[in-house]
């Protein structure tokens, strides 16, 4: 398998959707794994880095990732702990996380990622590294991910962090924001949901978040999403907003991960010079928004992920979409 262009590190698990009276339906999930799958569908070579249990679900996770074309060389099999299942209830297409399975388990495989199978040569070709914050909730995964961020920054790769805040993963959720802010500052590109921005920075203005993390330093971007409401961003001193397209929503699980995959797929088509162009930024994020919206049209985080051709066709069919941008004086 060729050297992956994008490395996605963190959790892989199964989202088990509970829609009574039907039995639960379990789908491969975990934000970094979802992003890796979304990238491959968009024609980008991607690897997932993390850990699964030495169990049937761990085997299934690896098989599904590999079948989709995701590089799994750095996936560890951990004996004695299960692959995590997340119980999700759907209410009007929106998800509510209600717990983990198997019940009574306090340690899951995704918490045990050591990075022992990650070699310097494996990291060398990566242009982007994607991760979230769930891995920072437990050791040794937290230390492993922080080390990978440091190593890849030294290698010259871009870091994209999607906060993906899930308090049920933390033993002490109240302490997490203070723990996470320095980690978020390691990103070149940061995605936050509106409620995450308000929790971590007491403000949902992307410019406020940007300056809290990086001051006046250039070459970063903050995107703040709000479900099907307006997306706001601050990128290289340019401010903009766009509205997600309307889709027949079936399940919102993985929409944000689809957005991230679309964003990176477009970033790979640009350069540090084009990243400063407000019109290019707007087109880049429009593409990402369409990818995220299309994900919601099917159940599960991966089933609705579109191909590059599908996104391109959708954009051709909807040429009147409007994005408001401006550069401050």
N, C-alpha and C positions, 0 to 999 in steps of 0.2 A: 504494500500500500504506500502511495506517495506521501511525502512529508505534508502534514496538515498546515493550512494557512491560518486557521483559527483554532485556538484551544479553549474549551469550555470546561471549567472545573467547578465541582461542588456535588450536589446531590442528584442521584437518579432513584426513583421510587415509583410506586404505582398509585395513581389517583383512583380511588374507588367511589364511584358516583352512586349515591343512594337516592332513588326516585321511587318511593313506595307507591303501589304495592309490589313493584318489580324488584327482583333480587339485585344487589349491587353489581355494577359493571366496572371492571378495573382496567385502566388504561395506563400505558407507560407515561411517566411524567418526571417532574423535577426540572426546575427552570433551566439550569445549564444543559441538561440532556435535551430538553425541548429546543433550545437555541441551536444546538449542534445539528439536530434533525432538520430544523427549519433552514439552516444554512445549506445543508447538502441538497435539499429540495430546490434551493435557489441556485444551485450549481457551484457552491463554494466548498472546498475540501475542509472538513472540520473533524476534530477529535474531542471525545469526552474523557475527562480525567476525574476519577472518583472511585468509590468502593461499593460493592454489592455483597450480599451474604452468599455463603457457599450453600445455597439452597435453590429450590426450583424457580423461585421468582428472580433470583440473581441470574440464573442461567437464562431465563426468559428475557430479562432486561438486556443482557449482552447479545442474545440472538436477534432481538428486535432492532437494537442499535446497529449491529453489523449488517443486517438485511437492508436497512435504509441507506447504508454506505458510510456510516460514521466510524471513524477510526477508534478502536477500543484497546489499543496497545497498553494504555496506561490505566486501565480499569483493574482494580485489585479485588480478589475474592477473599473475604474475611470469614474464617471459620468460627462457628459458635454464636454468631449474631445474625438476626434475620434482615432481609431486605425490607425496607420500610413501606408500609401501605398507609396512605392518608385518606381518611374518611371525609368525603365531600358531599354535602347536600346541596341540591340545586333548587333555587326559589326564583321562578320567573327567568330562568337562564343564568342567573347570578349564583356564584358559588359561596358556600359557607363551610369553612374547615371546622370539623367537629371532633377530631381526635385521630389517633393512630391505631394500627393493627400490625401484628398480633397484640391483643390486649394484655396488659400486665408487663409489657416489655419496656425497659427504660433505656436500653442501648441498642441502636440500630447500626447497620453496616455503614451507612453514609457518614456516621460520626467517627469512623475509624480509618479515614483516608490518610495514609502515611507518605505517599509520594515516592515510595521506594522503587517503583517501576518507571519513574520519569527520569530519563537520562538527559544530560546537557545537549546531546545531538538532537533529541526529540524536540526540545524547546527552540533550537537554533533557527528553524525556518518559519516560526510563527510571526505573523504580522499583527495579530490581535489576540488578546486574552480576555475572556469573558467570565465573570463570576458574579455571585450575589453575596448576601450576608448570612444565609442560613448556616453555611459551613462554619461561621465564626461562633456559633452557639455551643460548640463542643470541641474537645481535644481528642485526638491529635489533628483533626481536620483543620481547625483554625490556624494552627502554626504552619501546616503544610500550604494552605492557600496564601497566607501572608508571605511565606518564603517564595512561592511561585510568582506573586506579584512583583516582589523585589527583583527577582532574577530576570523576569521578562522585561521589566522597565530598563534594567541594565543592558539587556540585549537590544533595546530600541523598539520593542513592540508597543503598540497602543493598548491601554487598559480600558475596558468598558465594564462598569459596575452597574447592575440593576439591583437596587436595594432589596426588592422582593421581601419586605418585612412580614414575618409571620411569628407573632409572639408565642404561639403554642410550641415552637421549637426551642424556646429559651427557658431555662430553669428560673432565671430572674430577669424577666422582660423589662423591668423598670431600670435596670442598670445598662441595658443594651445600647440606648442612644449615645451615651457618653463613650462607650466602647467603640461604637461604629463610626463616629464622625471622623477620627483620624484615618480610618481605613478608606472611607469614601473619598478623602482628599488625595488618595493615590491614583484615582481615575483620571484619564484624559477625557472620557465621555461618561456622563452619569445620567441614569434614568431613575426618576423617583415618581411614585404616585403622589397625588396632591396631599393625601393624608400622611404619607411618609415625610414629605417636605415639612409639613406642619409639626409633626412629631419631633423630627431631628433638628429643625432650624426655626421653629415657631413662625414660619412664613412659607407661603406657597408661590412667592414670586421667584422665578428662576434666577434673576439678577441678584437678589438677596442671597440665595443659596450659593451662587457662584462666588460672590465676594466673601462670604463666610468661610469658604474652603480655600480659595486661591487668591484673594485680594484682587489686585489689578493685573495679575499675571495673564498673558494671552494663552491661546492654544488649548482651551478647554471648552466643553459644552455641557449644559444642563438641560435636560428635557423633563418636563413635568406633565404627566398624563392624569386623566380624570375620567376613566371609564369611557363612556360614549360622549363625554363633554369635551370642550375645547382643550387642545394641547398647547402649552406655552413653553417657549424655549429661549435660552440665552446662549449664543454660540459665537465665540470670537468677537464679542462686542456687538453682535447683531441680535435683535429681538424679533421674535415672530410668534405667530399662532396659527393653528389650523384645526379643523373640525374633522373627527373621524367620519368616514362614509357610513351611510346607513346600510345595514345588512340584515337578513333574516336570522336573528340570533337564536342559536340552539344551546350553546354552552360557552361561557366566557373564559373557561380554563385555558391558559396558555396564550391568551391574546397579547399580553405584554411581552411574552417570550417571542412571539411572532414578530412584534414590532422590533425587538432587538435584533433578530436575525435579518430583517429587512434593512435596518439601519446599517449594520455591518456590511451586508452585501453591497450596499451603495458606497459606503466609505472605501471599500476596496477598489472601487472604480475611480476614486478621486485621488487627491494628493494633499499634502499640507498647504499647498497654495490654493487649491480649489476649496478646501475646507473653510477658507476665509470669505468666500463669495456668498453673499446672502441669497442670491437666486439659486445657486447650487445647493446650499443648505436646505432651502425650502423644498426643492425637488427631491432631495435625498430623504427628508422626513416624510414627505407625501408618500413616497414609495413604501417606507416603513409602516406608515399608518394603514395603508391598504393591505399590506401583508397581515398586520395584526387583526384587522377587521374580518378578513376572509377566514381566519382561524376559527372565529366564533360560529361559523355556519355549520359545523359538525360537532359531534360529541367527542370529548377527549382533546388533549392539547396538541396532538400531532396529526390526527386524521384530516383536519381542515387546512393544514399548512399548504400554501399554494406553490406551484412551480414558478420559475421566472417567466415563462410564457403566459401563464394565467394572470400574473400581476400586470405584465406589460399590456395584455389585451384589455384588462379592466381599465387601466389608465387611458387607453385609446378610446374606449367606449364612453368615458366620462371626462371629456376634455375641458369642461367648464369649472372644474374645482378651483376654489379660490383660497389662496394662502396670503395672509397679511404679514409683511415683514418691514422692518425699518432699521436703519443704522442710526444710533444716537449721534447728535452733533458733536 
